[in-house]
């Protein structure tokens, strides 16, 4: 079945005659008759009942007429859309990101970018640092936003400053919990020793760092939960189960006003957020322009 056969068939059905269809198509009659014959043989069913003066369409022909009209209409629409894309330009930037960046920085940057590049659309996938790295390795994303620490091998790495932090101030770790976990302390910052004996909740990527820092101060932390996401830590803190340990720029996505945030002193690691992409990947100019916003 070819598009030409469908076009000829529809014209025959419209005109009710092979001769008149051929005249309308501005072709000789034999090719039109031949294409109709081949189409009926392929389908194994007559499409018209023939008499000397008129062709009457069969039930099979009626069904084919409906489908052929839909097929040709879709083909025309597809051709038109492809022409529009080629004329107006169109592209997609695929971004894999951790949740804190997706909720805090990306919307503002994308809004600014789209004013200059209105033909660019975005696909954003949110996940953990590990899933972002995997998406880049498997070429399922063009760029990614991750939080240190991570294996920088094979990636271009650009540390970025979170606009929620004052200029020149680095991100830091905080303790987030119900007020009763901080009884006796009114300061915005607490020493690590204040965590001794208290139930702690943290991302598994920060466990060793937290344990090492606490042991340097003479105690082993009581970690009651390790998880794979900041939202899990916040949920446990909201339930009053324990103290969530997290980077400040992740912790402030919390909207529960009953939770208290305390800056953790003596935890010197700065959990920077980085924009990364594969070293061996050639980026389009639009993606480079987006990277430059950061």
VOSEVEX-127837 format. One record per residue: residue in one letter; x, y, z of N, C-alpha, C, O in turn. Coordinates in steps of 0.05 Angstrom, whole numbers, plus 5000, padded with zeros to 4 digits. Atoms other than C-alpha are relative to their C-alpha. Layout:
residues N
AXYZXYZXYZXYZ...
END
This chain:
residues 294
X501749765000500050005000501850255000503550285017X498449765002503050664978498350255003495850245002X501449744997501151394989498650074973496450174974X501249955025499851454914497549844996495549944986X502450175002494950874916497850125017495550125008X502149884983491251204974498950254988496550304989X501049765013490951864937498249944977496150064973X501750085022488251534875497449885009495249954998X502450124990483251124915498150215010495750205004X501849794989480551744951498850164978496550244980X501149845022479752114886497849844985495849954976X502050175013476051524855497450005017495250025006X502350004982471451494916498550264999496150275001X501249745002470252234910498550044974496350154974X501149955026468852244836498049794991496349834974X501850215007465251574832500649874973499049734962X499350105026469051404769503050014997504350205005X497250015005476051194749500850224979502850364982X499549815021475651624687500050285010501950445005X500149734989473452254723502250055021503250275023X497849974981478652124778502650054986504250224994X497649965015484152074726500150284989502250414988X500149735010481852724695500650215022502050405018X499549824978481753064763502950005009504050215016X497250034992488752804779501950094978504350114982X498449925023491153014710502049794992504349854986X498350235009493852324694498249834981495849874980X501550185018491851794643498549805017499249745040X501750194985486551284663501449745007501049645029X498950264993490750634659501649995026501349805041X498650024974495450804717498250015024498749885044X501949984978489550984761498649735003498349635026X501350264999486050324743501949795012501149625028X498050204991492449934755500550025030500649825044X499549964972493650244824497749905017498049795039X502350104985486550094846500049705000499449585021X499950295002487249374821502049885020501549695034X497950104982493849284860499250035029499849865046X500949954973490749584922498049805009498149695031X502150204994484749114920501349735003500449575021X498650264998489348514909501549985026501549775039X498450004975493748704968498149975024498749825042X501950014978487748805014498349755000497149685020X501750245002484148184988497150055002495649885010X502849934998477648544983499350214979500950404975X500849795019473848944929499350265016498150255037X500549744987473449684946497650144987496450324999X502349895014468049854895498449784986499649574978X501750175017462149504862499750144974498850374973X499949875026462649644788497549954983496549734982X501950035021457249774737500950184977503050304978X499149865023457450114670500250305004501850444990X500149714997456050814695501350115026502150345027X499249894974458350864767501449795017500949555014X498850184980462750564822498850055027498850285037X501249974973459250434888502049895020502949665018X498050094981463850394947499049785018496649795026X500850234983463749754989500550075029501850285035X499349954972463949705065503050015006503950175022X497150004997471349545060501150264990503050385001X499149745011472250155016499450235018500950425020X500849784981468550595066502050015023502850235031X498050014979473250365121502750124991503950285005X497549915010479350485078499950304995501950445000X500349725005476751175058500450165026501850365026X499749864974476351385132502949995009504050195017X497250024991483251115148501950154982503850284991X498249865019486451395085499950305004501950435003X500349714995483752085099501650085025502950295026X498549954975486652045170503049994995504550155006X497150045005493351795145501250244985503250344992X499049775016494152345093499950265015501650435012X500149764983491952875142502350015020503450225025X497850014981497052645193502650054986504450184997X497549965016502452625139500350304994502550414997X499949715006500753345120500750165025502350355024X499449874974500853565193502949965008504250155017X497250064994507553225204501950164983503850284993X498349845018510653555143500050295008502150425007X500249714992508054235166501650055026503050265028X498649964974510854145237503049994996504550155008X497150035005517653925211501050264987503250354993X499249755013517954545167500250235020502050395019X500049794980516254985226502449985018503750185025X497750054983521654665269502550094985504250224997X497649925014526854765215500250294995502450404994X500049715005524855485203500450155026501850365026X500049854975524055705276502149915020502550045040X498150124981529355275310498649895025496750015035X501250134976527754815368502049815011503349664997X498250194987531954445418499249965029497750125040X500650074972531654125487502649985015504549845005X497750044982536754185543499149815022497149875036X500750204980536553575588501750045025504250045024X498649944975538253715661499349795021497049735025X500450184976539253215718501050165024503250275023X499349824977539453555786499149895027497249735028X500950064973539153465860497650195007497350404994X502549864994532653715892500350295008498750465001X499749724990535254335927500450204978499450424979X499549825023537754645862497550034983496950254974X502449995016531354465825497950195012496450324998X502049834987527154825877500950285006499250465010X499049744991531655415892501250174977500750414976X498549845020535955625832499149974972499050174957X500650045029533655315767497850174989498150284968X502249845011526955665759500850284992500150384970X499249725006530056365762501950004977501750174959X498150015022535856175716498749944973499350064953X501350085025531355835665498250234990498150284966X501749775008526556435665501750214986500950324965X498149815012532456895650501049904973501150064954X498950125024535156425597497950004977498650074954X502150035021528556335560499350274987498350284965X500549745012527857085549501950054976501250194957X498149985022534057035504499849774980500649804957X500150245017532856335477497249885001496849665013X502850094997525256255470499549734987497449614992X500550255014525955655424501149755015500949535005X498850224985529555235477498049905021496950065036X501650134979525454745520501849845019504249805013X498350144980527854355581498649745008496249725010X500850254986527353655609501649995025504149985024X498750004974528953645683499349755015497049695020X500450244983529953005723501350055027503750115028X499049954973530753065798500849745014499449545011X499150244987534652565839502350055019502950285026X497749984983540552425884502550054983502550024959X497549965014547752595866500749764984501649784961X499250255013548951865848498349964974499449884954X501650045023543051845800500650214978500350164954X499249795019545252505768502549914985502649944960X497650105013552152215755499449784980500649774959X500850235018549051585725498750114975499350014953X501349895023544651995679502050134980501650104956X497949885017550752375652501749784987502249804963X498350215012554851745642498549854978499749764959X501750155019549051415604498950184978497250104962X500949805020547952045562497050045000495750084979X502949944997540952145589499650295009497350385012X500149714993542652865609502350144987504450024983X497949845012546753425579501850125022504250125020X498549884977548753755645498749905026496449815026X501150094975547853585718500950195023502950325022X499449854976547753925786500349795023498449645029X499550204979550853515843501250155024502050385022X498749894976553453635913502449835007502349595006X497650154991560453455937499449845025497649925040X497850115017563452965950499049824978496849694981X500650195021563252575885502649964984504550124986X497750065016568252265837500050184975498250164958X500049815021570252815789501149894974501050034953X498950125024573452345739498050004977495749934980X501650005025570852435668498150234998496650254978X501949785001567053075684501550275000503550305013X499349724996568053815674498450095024496150035027X501349934974566554125742500250305004502350425003X500149714994564354835757498550045026496050015027X501449944975562854995830498350254996499150454984X501849775003556955475834499250105028499049955047X500949884974554655955889497050015001495750104982X502949994996547655875915499250285007500450405025X500849724996544156545911498750055027498250285035X501249974974540956405978502150065021501450135044X497849944982547756506010501050284995501150374972X498949735004550657196023502649984984504049784985X497550015016556457375975502449945018502850065039X497650074986562857055998499649795022501649695033X500550204979559556586047499649724988498149694969X500250285010560355836037497749855013496849935035X502150174988555055316049501249865025503749835027X499050134976555554966116497949815010495649805001X501950204989552354406156498550115023499550275039X501749914978546654516203498649765013498549545002X501750194986542654136254497250115000496750345007X502849915003535154166243498249825016498249575012X501650174982530253926296497950165015497850415013X501949874982524554076343501550145022503750065030X498549834981526454606395501049855025503149915035X499250134976526854116453502649854998503949785018X497450125004532953796422502350195006504650115010X498049794996536654456433499650155026500550375029X500549874974534454606504502650085013504549925014X497649914987539555016541501950154982504050254991X498349855019542455336478498250204985496350124972X501549795014539855996450501650114976500650284962X498349905021545556106401499149894973498049674972X500650105027544656046326502149794991501649654971X497950205007550955606325500549835025500549935048X499450184978552454996368502549844993503049784970X497750185005558854586377499149724996496949645003X500750285005559053866355499449855026497849675026X500550144975559353656428497149995009496349825023X502849984993552153866435498349774987496049724995X501450225013550253276390500449745015499149545009X499450254986553052756438497649885013496250025029X502250154987547952236458497250064988495349944996X502649945012542452536414499649854974501649794960X500550155025539052166357500450174975499250394973X499349845024541752396290499049864975498949614973X501050105026538952316219501650144979501750394979X498449875020543252436158500149844974499449604974X499650135026544552276085502549825003504449895016X497850194997549051666079502750104989504850014998X497649895011554052066038501650165020504050215017X498749834980555552496099500749845026501849965045X499750154976555951936150502949995010503550065033X497250034992563451816150501250275009502750295028X499149734993564852566151499150075028500650185044X501149934974560252656211501349835022502049945043X498850174980563052056249502950085006503750095029X497249934997570252266237500250265016501950285034X499949744986568852986261499349965029500650085046X500850044973565252756323502149855017502649925040X497950154986570652256342502450175007503750135028X497949814994575752816338499350165025501150275038X500849854977571653156392499249815023498049905043X500250184977571552536436497649845004497149735025X502450174997565052176422499249894973500049994952X501150135024561651726372497150084997495550045016X502749905002555152016344497949775000498549554990X502250195000548551656354498350044975496350194976X501549975025546051596282497849794999498449554997X502350195000539151286283499049944972497549754968X500950045028537951356208501950124980502750354982X498749905024541851406144498149974977496749774975X501950015022537951566081501350104975503750164974X499049925027538651756008498950274991499350354968X501149745009535152436008499550195023498850105045X500449804979534553086046497150005010496650055033X502749994992527053036046499449795021497749835039X500350204979527452396087501050105027499750065047X499049884975531752746138498150205012497650205036X501949794991526953326142497449875011496349975031X502450134991521052856150500449885028498649905045X499550114974524252506209500250225021499350195044X499849774981525953176241497250115006496650185029X502749894997518753416230498449815019496649915033X501450194983516252776265501150005028500049875046X498949994973520652946325501749765007502249715031X498550244994524752306318502950065007504149925024X497249944995531552626317500850264987499150424978X498849765011536153176292501149944972502749764969X499150045028537153226217502650164996502850395004X497449885007544353376195500150034970500049834956X500149955028544553706127501450264993501750435010X499049745008547654266086497850215003495450155001X501949784995544354936100498250054976495850084979X501649945024542155046028498149784993496249824977X502050215003538554376029497950025022495649975017X501849994977535554466098497950224998495750195008X501949785000532155126082497749954981495950124978X502450065015527354786034497849915019495549885011X502050064979523854596100498050235003498950465004X502149794996517254976108498749975027496750115032X501250044973515654726179501250205019503550175027X499049784982516255336224500649905028501850045044X499550104972516454886286502949895003503749835025X497250114999523554646267501950235004501650454993X497949814994529755016292502549924984503249684983X497550055014536155076251502350125015502250355024X497549914986542955116285502449954982502749724972X497550045014549555226250501949825016502349875040X498250184986554254656267502950104998504050134976X497249924999561054896289501949764997501049535002X497950205001567454496278499549784979500849574979X500450185023564754146216500950154976499350304963X498749815018569454456167499649944970500150114953X500550065029567554106102497850174989495650195001X502049835013563954576055498749854978500049794958X501350175020558754186015499250164975496850234972X500649835023559254565949498249854980498349614977X501650105023554254475893501650064975502850274972X498449975024557454365825498349954975496549784976X501250055027555054415753502049834985504349914982X498150185013558153845714498849904973496449904968X500850135025558053525644502349834991504649865000X498050205009561852975608502350144985501850324969X497749885013568853155586500149954970501050124955X499950075029568052805519497550074985497249994962X502549925014561353115502500250284989501050475003X500049735012561053695453497250125004495250014996X502549874993555754185476499250204979500850334966X501049795017551254615433500550275012500950305036X499549724990552255365438497950085020498550235038X502149934981545555425474500649895028500150025048X499450124974547854945529502350165013502350205037X497749844990554455335536499050275011499950365032X501249754990550355975543498649965026498750145044X501450064975546155655597502049965023501750065045X497950044980552455425634501150275009501750305033X498849744994555156135631498350165020499350355033X501649864980549256375673500949945028500450105047X499250084973552456015732502950085005503950035027
END
